[in-house]
């Protein structure tokens, strides 16, 4: 007789119930956090398809390690940590191919030129920030994390995170004001 045949009907029912609870917990995580994970993934990689792949890989790893999540309140931070590690693994495996944006024929149905210019300037300025300033700022602004949550994720103190976010904002302001001044200098 095989193990299944020897197993009692109650044991099989209990494992099915546990699997059902496990699946329900996972589905709740996906429903609650997928949009935020996608936004963060997009900010990390800047590519829609790659961001979707990162989110899928994040949820795959989360499913495999769901038993290690002890505190449901920490799920968001746990998932973002997995996402950041998945993004880092991309660069461990192989260099990412790049495409010159000038070679792409893009249809634009989005905001007007002024808004696009402002958004592009902001994104470029954020990208130029040192990682130690950029990451806490993005986690706070896009992720909606508190300083305490960011400090736990980055293995730092709240005071250090508060200082990094403050300095990031000051540097962004200076970069953006400098860009505006340079734009105005070229006018007659």
C-alpha positions as CSV (number, residue, x, y, z in Angstrom):
1,X,0.0,0.0,0.0
2,X,1.2,3.5,-0.7
3,X,1.3,6.3,1.8
4,X,-1.8,7.8,0.4
5,X,-3.8,4.7,0.9
6,X,-2.5,4.4,4.5
7,X,-3.3,8.0,5.3
8,X,-6.4,8.6,7.2
9,X,-9.2,10.6,5.6
10,X,-8.9,13.2,8.4
11,X,-5.2,13.8,7.7
12,X,-5.9,14.4,4.0
13,X,-8.7,16.9,4.9
14,X,-6.5,18.8,7.3
15,X,-3.8,19.2,4.7
16,X,-6.3,20.3,2.1
17,X,-7.7,22.9,4.7
18,X,-4.1,24.1,5.4
19,X,-3.4,24.4,1.7
20,X,-6.7,26.3,1.3
21,X,-5.7,28.8,4.0
22,X,-2.3,29.1,2.5
23,X,-3.7,29.8,-0.9
24,X,-6.3,32.3,0.5
25,X,-3.5,34.1,2.4
26,X,-1.4,34.3,-0.8
27,X,-4.3,35.6,-2.9
28,X,-4.9,38.3,-0.3
29,X,-1.3,39.3,-0.6
30,X,-1.5,39.5,-4.4
31,X,-4.7,41.5,-4.3
32,X,-3.5,43.9,-1.7
33,X,0.1,44.5,-2.8
34,X,0.4,43.9,-6.6
35,X,-0.2,47.4,-7.7
36,X,2.4,48.9,-5.2
37,X,4.9,46.2,-6.2
38,X,4.5,47.0,-9.9
39,X,5.0,50.7,-9.3
40,X,8.1,50.1,-7.3
41,X,9.4,47.6,-9.9
42,X,8.8,50.0,-12.7
43,X,10.8,52.7,-10.8
44,X,13.6,50.2,-10.3
45,X,13.9,49.0,-13.9
46,X,11.9,51.6,-16.0
47,X,10.5,48.9,-18.3
48,X,6.9,47.8,-18.2
49,X,7.4,44.2,-19.2
50,X,10.4,43.7,-17.0
51,X,8.5,45.3,-14.1
52,X,5.7,42.8,-14.6
53,X,8.2,39.9,-14.7
54,X,9.8,41.2,-11.5
55,X,6.4,41.2,-9.7
56,X,5.7,37.7,-10.9
57,X,9.1,36.4,-9.7
58,X,8.4,38.2,-6.4
59,X,5.1,36.5,-5.9
60,X,6.6,33.1,-6.9
61,X,9.3,33.5,-4.3
62,X,6.7,34.7,-1.8
63,X,4.5,31.7,-2.4
64,X,7.4,29.3,-1.8
65,X,8.4,31.1,1.4
66,X,4.9,32.1,2.6
67,X,5.4,30.0,5.8
68,X,8.3,32.3,6.8
69,X,5.9,35.3,6.9
70,X,5.0,35.4,10.6
71,X,3.6,38.9,10.8
72,X,0.9,39.9,8.3
73,X,1.5,43.5,9.0
74,X,5.1,43.2,7.7
75,X,3.9,41.7,4.4
76,X,4.5,44.8,2.4
77,X,8.0,45.3,3.5
78,X,8.7,41.6,3.1
79,X,7.4,41.6,-0.5
80,X,9.4,44.8,-1.4
81,X,12.5,43.2,0.0
82,X,11.9,40.2,-2.2
83,X,11.3,42.5,-5.2
84,X,14.5,44.5,-4.6
85,X,16.5,41.3,-4.4
86,X,14.9,39.9,-7.6
87,X,15.9,43.2,-9.3
88,X,19.4,42.8,-8.1
89,X,19.6,39.2,-9.3
90,X,18.9,40.5,-12.9
91,X,22.3,42.2,-12.8
92,X,24.0,39.2,-11.2
93,X,22.8,36.9,-14.0
94,X,23.5,38.9,-17.1
95,X,23.7,42.5,-18.3
96,X,20.4,43.9,-19.4
97,X,20.1,44.8,-23.1
98,X,19.4,48.4,-23.8
99,X,17.6,50.1,-26.7
100,X,18.2,53.6,-27.9
101,X,15.0,55.5,-27.3
102,X,15.7,57.6,-30.4
103,X,15.2,54.4,-32.5
104,X,11.7,53.7,-31.1
105,X,8.6,55.0,-32.8
106,X,6.3,55.9,-29.9
107,X,2.8,57.1,-30.1
108,X,2.1,59.7,-27.4
109,X,-1.4,60.0,-26.0
110,X,-0.2,61.1,-22.6
111,X,0.3,64.5,-21.0
112,X,1.4,67.6,-22.9
113,X,5.0,68.6,-23.6
114,X,5.4,70.8,-20.5
115,X,4.2,68.0,-18.1
116,X,6.4,65.4,-19.9
117,X,9.3,67.7,-19.6
118,X,8.7,68.3,-15.9
119,X,8.2,64.5,-15.3
120,X,11.3,63.7,-17.3
121,X,13.3,66.3,-15.4
122,X,12.1,64.9,-12.1
123,X,12.8,61.3,-13.0
124,X,16.3,62.2,-14.3
125,X,17.0,64.2,-11.2
126,X,15.9,61.2,-9.0
127,X,18.0,58.9,-11.1
128,X,21.1,61.1,-10.5
129,X,20.7,61.0,-6.7
130,X,23.1,58.7,-4.9
131,X,21.4,55.4,-4.1
132,X,21.7,56.1,-0.4
133,X,19.4,59.1,-0.9
134,X,17.3,57.8,-3.8
135,X,16.1,54.6,-2.2
136,X,14.6,56.0,1.0
137,X,13.0,58.8,-1.0
138,X,11.4,56.4,-3.5
139,X,10.2,54.1,-0.7
140,X,8.6,57.0,1.1
141,X,7.0,58.8,-1.8
142,X,6.1,55.8,-4.1
143,X,5.8,53.1,-1.5
144,X,4.1,55.1,1.1
145,X,6.3,53.7,3.9
146,X,6.9,55.4,7.2
147,X,10.4,56.3,8.3
148,X,10.3,53.4,10.7
149,X,9.4,50.9,8.0
150,X,12.1,52.3,5.7
151,X,14.7,52.1,8.4
152,X,13.8,48.5,9.1
153,X,14.0,47.6,5.4
154,X,17.3,49.4,4.9
155,X,18.8,48.3,8.2
156,X,19.3,51.8,9.4
157,X,17.9,54.1,12.0
158,X,14.9,56.4,11.7
159,X,17.1,59.4,12.2
160,X,19.4,58.4,9.4
161,X,16.5,57.8,7.1
162,X,14.9,61.1,8.0
163,X,18.2,62.8,7.2
164,X,18.6,60.9,3.9
165,X,15.1,61.8,2.8
166,X,15.6,65.5,3.8
167,X,18.9,65.6,1.9
168,X,17.4,63.8,-1.1
169,X,14.6,66.4,-1.3
170,X,17.1,69.3,-0.9
171,X,19.3,67.9,-3.7
172,X,16.3,67.3,-6.0
173,X,15.2,70.9,-5.4
174,X,18.7,72.2,-6.2
175,X,18.9,70.0,-9.3
176,X,15.5,71.0,-10.6
177,X,16.0,74.7,-9.8
178,X,19.4,74.5,-11.6
179,X,17.7,72.9,-14.7
180,X,15.1,75.6,-14.7
181,X,17.7,78.3,-14.5
182,X,19.7,76.7,-17.4
183,X,16.5,76.5,-19.5
184,X,15.8,80.2,-18.8
185,X,19.4,81.2,-19.5
186,X,19.0,80.2,-23.2
187,X,16.0,82.5,-23.7
188,X,16.5,86.0,-25.4
